[in-house]
Every structure is written in structure tokens, then in C-alpha cells.
Amino acid sequence: MQITMRTGSPERARVGTVAVGAFVDGTLAAPAQAIDRASKKRLSAVLKRGDLGAKAGATLLLHDVPGVMADRVLLVGLGARDAFGDKAFRDAVTGAARVFAAGPSKDAALTLSVEVRGRSLEWRARQASRMLANAAYRFDAPRAKKPRERGARTITLLVADRVTPELTSAVRQGRAIAEGMVLAKDLGNLGGNVCTPAYLADTARALGKEFKFKVEVLERADMEKLGMGSALSVGRASHHPCKFIVMHYRGGGSKATPIVLVGKGLTFDTGGISLKPGDDLDMMKYDMSGAASVLGALKTAARLALPLNVIGIVGAVENMPGGNATRPGDVVTSMSGQTIEILNTDAEGRLVLCDALTYAERFEPDCVIDVATLTGACVIALGTQASGLFANDDALAEELLESGADSGDRAWRMPLWDEYQDQLKSNFADMANIGGRPAGAVTAACFLARFAKAFKWAHLDVAGTVSVGGDAKGATGRPVPLLAEFLLARADEAAA
């Protein structure tokens, strides 16, 4: 999809569909007023009949509006005027984006002149660009008959004032974030028979080749030499060998300390010997979504040539039952030398991440952020709206919370108190890999914290946010927007 920005008035946009907004009280936004004047009050008449829904994001498609060059005018609900903030803006853009993506128009235009409290026009441009591109996503599913192509391939963002270099950059940033989300969604939506540890490694290599950064793939023997007994214990029974992937994006100075992103790459999780229930087991192909989001964020950073050094680490394994599978009660030794009693083989993500966190120490990082579909407990706590955020550094936590708010890909900070550590006590090792049912997301983070003492660290539990089920089943591309906003903010600091 091509997304551009230009100065113009909506009634003169020669496109298949032009979108303008109206508030719930019938007030037309400035661009809609221009169309209303050109059409001799056609929009006002439609609003008086009550055909447009009250919620922000409601849409009404009008054909052959007089005085307008576009074939169709899309009237988009903006909600209440006094409540038009971030959410209403996103809902409105999403509503328009869905019509653009599903309709017959090959080109479209969206007006961005309605102000959002506390947000710049550049922010609006970046968010709109991302959401428009994201709405056009279609997974290339292996079907005998391909669906007919529909939707706008070219979208113009219309503004009343001059298009500045900053606005052009914001549009490019939004598209790059969407591109990272597409990669994350494609990887998540692939079946576990395709997206294996080797497939993730090949994807990382292809990314490195495209953007000319170094990619290392450690094999089982390499991991054994490093003492990664914890991570290797997870993939012991799988036909697909474990891979440990390290991506080196070097956009910053040679002396700049890197940001390290660590992704959980469980390409399929049966639970191992502690077998999961059969219901919705197909959703366990999304257990590598933390890894997918790290790959997506690296792609965004590289596409924008951000002036940062970013290391992406992915522990890619498959957790299967079998004659060589790890058993409950086994004790393994992590790369750090700490021993772990495995009480439940379905608490496997932390066993991979702990070795990845230890490996990250060698880069003397500025900070480390791990991303993992770690616990069902986090879904119970926060649902599907927010990712769980745990951190051993308050400033880093605040940065990530702000990035989540700016992107709409929100997180909520959870406790990481020492009092929870007692739940991980073991009679036979330094720690157990689970702490019982109470505070399951917290004790999982506390487990990881034992391996993150050498650096500023944050953990994102994204079990509830990376995918949706039901009729809309699929990957969401989260938390690529949050990570991308974080990297963009850090890049602005580096360039200042």
C-alpha cells in the first residue's frame, strides 16, 4: 500500500472514496463542512435523519455527492466533541480504514484536520498511516481458490496546511511500524508445521541480508557449549532442533551501548509432559509471538535506519512430549549456573528466556526488554487490552508505559516485589520454575528477574494481546507498535 500526504480540500480530491468526520451532535468537522458547502448541505441533511451511528468509528458511505470530485464520500463518526481524544481518533481512523480495505475503491483520501487534545499533527499522521496500512493486512492463507482482491492500494492523507518534512517523516514511520507488524502477524499466523525454529532462523537471516546487519544462529551444539541447559531442556523431545538467534542492528555509534530485545520463540507449545488441554490448542502456534514482535521491531528500526544499536535475541524451540522429553521433577542447570527444578513442563518460556537474559549480559546493554506470551495468569489479570509490564528500573518502566500510551498498544505495570520470590523455593535446586497458582504472572516475572540483575530490564507478558480468537482469529502484531514507539523516542534522544 502507498500512503502519501498532501495539502488539499476534500471536495477536490479525485479519488474513489474521501473520508470526513462528524460529531455526534451533528457538528461537521472542518473538512466535512467544505463538502457540505459544495454539495448544498447534503451531509447536513443526512445527519439530521440520524443515519450515522453515535459512536466514534461509525461509518456511512454516500454515493454521487454533488459538487464533489470523489466517487464516494465516507462520513465517519467522531463521537462527542468534548471527548475527542486518543481513543476516539483511533476509532475514527480504524472505521475509515476498514471501509477503505474492504471496498471497491482503488484509491482513497482521509482528512486529518480534526485536532486531538495534547497531540501534534505529526502524531496523528504517524498513527493514521500505521492504522491504514495495518487495516489492509491479509494473511496469504494456503487456499485452493484465492479471494478476489479488494481495497484501496493508494491512500492520501489530506491536511489544510503545508506538508512539512516532519509530517512526511511521520507518515513514513507509521508505514514502517505497520511493516513490522505485518512480519509479526505473518509469522504468528503460520502453522507450527511451517514456522519452526529453523524457519524463524531463516527469517532472521533474510532480514539481515535485506538490511545488511549481522545475524548469528547458534545450533544445539553451540548452546550446549555455552551451558544453556535450561533452554535446551524445553526442546529435547522435538523433531525440530533448537535455534538461538542473535541479530545485530548497528545504526548507532561504535561506542553506543545497545538496546537488547529478547523474544520467546516457542514455535508450538503442547505443554510437554504436562500436556495442555485440547481446547484451543491450535492457538499455541502463537506462542512464538514474542519472537515475532522482536523481528518486527528490528525490521521497523532497520527500515527507518534509526541511529541506535539494537540486538535482537530469539530462543526458538518447540515444546513436545516424547521419550526424550523433560519430566516434572527434573533439575536442569541454566547458563548462569543457577539450577532449576522443573515442576511443570508447561512453564517452559521462562526456561528459554532465562538463558537468553544471561547471554544478553555480554553486550553490556543500556537496557534489556524481553517479550513473551508467558502466562495465562496475565490474561486473567489484564484481559486482552493491556500487556503486563514488569521492570527492575522505574525510568525504563515509565518509558515503556508512555510508549504504550502514545501508540495505543498499552501496557500496565505489575509488581515485582521480593516477597513473591518465596513462592519459587525448591528443596532440590536453587529455584522451582513455578510458584503455584497465586500471582502466576508475577512469580513468572520474579523467576526471570533472578537472571536480569546485571542490567536495567523490563519484561512484557503479552499472552493476552498478541492474538485474538473466534471468527476474527489471528495475530494482532502487538507489541510491535509499543516497541517501535520506544525505539523512535530513544532515536530522537540519540539524535538530539
Secondary structure as the mmCIF struct_conf table of DSSP 4:
data_model
#
loop_
_struct_conf.conf_type_id
_struct_conf.id
_struct_conf.beg_label_comp_id
_struct_conf.beg_label_asym_id
_struct_conf.beg_label_seq_id
_struct_conf.end_label_comp_id
_struct_conf.end_label_asym_id
_struct_conf.end_label_seq_id
STRN STRN1 GLN A 2 THR A 7
HELX_RH_3T_P HELX_RH_3T_P1 PRO A 10 ARG A 12
BEND BEND1 VAL A 15 GLY A 16
STRN STRN2 THR A 17 ALA A 22
TURN_TY1_P TURN_TY1_P1 VAL A 24 ASP A 25
BEND BEND2 GLY A 26 GLY A 26
HELX_LH_PP_P HELX_LH_PP_P1 THR A 27 THR A 27
STRN STRN3 LEU A 28 LEU A 28
HELX_LH_PP_P HELX_LH_PP_P2 ALA A 29 ALA A 29
HELX_RH_AL_P HELX_RH_AL_P1 ALA A 30 ALA A 38
TURN_TY1_P TURN_TY1_P2 SER A 39 LYS A 40
BEND BEND3 LYS A 41 LYS A 41
HELX_RH_AL_P HELX_RH_AL_P2 ARG A 42 LYS A 48
TURN_TY1_P TURN_TY1_P3 ARG A 49 GLY A 50
BEND BEND4 LEU A 52 LEU A 52
BEND BEND5 ALA A 54 LYS A 55
TURN_TY1_P TURN_TY1_P4 ALA A 56 GLY A 57
STRN STRN4 THR A 59 HIS A 63
BEND BEND6 ASP A 64 ASP A 64
TURN_TY1_P TURN_TY1_P5 PRO A 66 GLY A 67
BEND BEND7 MET A 69 ASP A 71
STRN STRN5 ARG A 72 GLY A 77
HELX_RH_3T_P HELX_RH_3T_P2 ARG A 81 ALA A 83
BEND BEND8 GLY A 85 GLY A 85
HELX_RH_AL_P HELX_RH_AL_P3 ASP A 86 ALA A 102
BEND BEND9 GLY A 103 PRO A 104
BEND BEND10 LYS A 106 LYS A 106
STRN STRN6 ASP A 107 THR A 111
BEND BEND11 VAL A 114 VAL A 114
TURN_TY1_P TURN_TY1_P6 ARG A 117 GLY A 118
HELX_RH_AL_P HELX_RH_AL_P4 LEU A 121 ALA A 135
TURN_TY1_P TURN_TY1_P7 ALA A 136 ALA A 136
BEND BEND12 ALA A 144 LYS A 145
HELX_LH_PP_P HELX_LH_PP_P3 LYS A 146 GLU A 149
BEND BEND13 GLY A 151 GLY A 151
BEND BEND14 ARG A 153 ARG A 153
STRN STRN7 THR A 154 VAL A 159
BEND BEND15 ALA A 160 ASP A 161
HELX_RH_AL_P HELX_RH_AL_P5 PRO A 165 ASN A 189
BEND BEND16 LEU A 190 LEU A 190
TURN_TY1_P TURN_TY1_P8 GLY A 192 VAL A 194
BEND BEND17 CYS A 195 CYS A 195
HELX_RH_AL_P HELX_RH_AL_P6 PRO A 197 PHE A 211
TURN_TY1_P TURN_TY1_P9 LYS A 212 LYS A 212
STRN STRN8 LYS A 214 LEU A 218
HELX_RH_AL_P HELX_RH_AL_P7 ARG A 220 LEU A 226
TURN_TY1_P TURN_TY1_P10 GLY A 227 GLY A 227
HELX_RH_AL_P HELX_RH_AL_P8 GLY A 229 VAL A 234
TURN_TY1_P TURN_TY1_P11 GLY A 235 ALA A 237
BEND BEND18 HIS A 239 HIS A 240
HELX_LH_PP_P HELX_LH_PP_P4 PRO A 241 CYS A 242
STRN STRN9 LYS A 243 ARG A 250
BEND BEND19 GLY A 252 GLY A 252
TURN_TY1_P TURN_TY1_P12 SER A 254 LYS A 255
BEND BEND20 ALA A 256 ALA A 256
HELX_LH_PP_P HELX_LH_PP_P5 THR A 257 PRO A 258
STRN STRN10 ILE A 259 ASP A 269
TURN_TY1_P TURN_TY1_P13 GLY A 272 ILE A 273
BEND BEND21 SER A 274 SER A 274
HELX_LH_PP_P HELX_LH_PP_P6 LEU A 275 PRO A 277
BEND BEND22 GLY A 278 GLY A 278
TURN_TY1_P TURN_TY1_P14 ASP A 279 ASP A 280
HELX_RH_3T_P HELX_RH_3T_P3 LEU A 281 MET A 288
HELX_RH_AL_P HELX_RH_AL_P9 SER A 289 ARG A 303
TURN_TY1_P TURN_TY1_P15 LEU A 304 ALA A 305
BEND BEND23 PRO A 307 LEU A 308
STRN STRN11 ASN A 309 ASN A 319
BEND BEND24 GLY A 322 GLY A 322
TURN_TY1_P TURN_TY1_P16 GLY A 323 ASN A 324
TURN_TY1_P TURN_TY1_P17 PRO A 328 GLY A 329
STRN STRN12 VAL A 331 THR A 333
TURN_TY1_P TURN_TY1_P18 MET A 335 SER A 336
BEND BEND25 GLY A 337 GLY A 337
STRN STRN13 THR A 339 GLU A 341
BEND BEND26 LEU A 343 LEU A 343
TURN_TY1_P TURN_TY1_P19 THR A 345 ASP A 346
HELX_RH_AL_P HELX_RH_AL_P10 GLY A 349 ALA A 360
HELX_RH_3T_P HELX_RH_3T_P4 GLU A 361 PHE A 363
BEND BEND27 ASP A 366 ASP A 366
STRN STRN14 CYS A 367 ALA A 372
HELX_RH_AL_P HELX_RH_AL_P11 GLY A 376 LEU A 382
TURN_TY1_P TURN_TY1_P20 GLY A 383 GLN A 385
STRN STRN15 SER A 387 ALA A 391
BEND BEND28 ASN A 392 ASN A 392
HELX_RH_AL_P HELX_RH_AL_P12 ASP A 394 SER A 407
TURN_TY1_P TURN_TY1_P21 GLY A 408 GLY A 408
STRN STRN16 ALA A 411 ARG A 413
HELX_RH_3T_P HELX_RH_3T_P5 ASP A 418 LEU A 424
BEND BEND29 ASN A 427 ASP A 430
STRN STRN17 MET A 431 ALA A 432
BEND BEND30 ASN A 433 ASN A 433
BEND BEND31 ARG A 437 ARG A 437
TURN_TY1_P TURN_TY1_P22 PRO A 438 ALA A 439
HELX_RH_AL_P HELX_RH_AL_P13 GLY A 440 ALA A 449
TURN_TY1_P TURN_TY1_P23 ARG A 450 PHE A 451
TURN_TY1_P TURN_TY1_P24 LYS A 453 ALA A 454
BEND BEND32 PHE A 455 PHE A 455
STRN STRN18 TRP A 457 ASP A 461
TURN_TY1_P TURN_TY1_P25 ALA A 463 THR A 465
BEND BEND33 VAL A 466 VAL A 466
STRN STRN19 SER A 467 VAL A 468
HELX_RH_3T_P HELX_RH_3T_P6 GLY A 470 ALA A 472
STRN STRN20 GLY A 474 ALA A 475
TURN_TY1_P TURN_TY1_P26 ARG A 478 PRO A 479
HELX_RH_AL_P HELX_RH_AL_P14 VAL A 480 ALA A 495
#
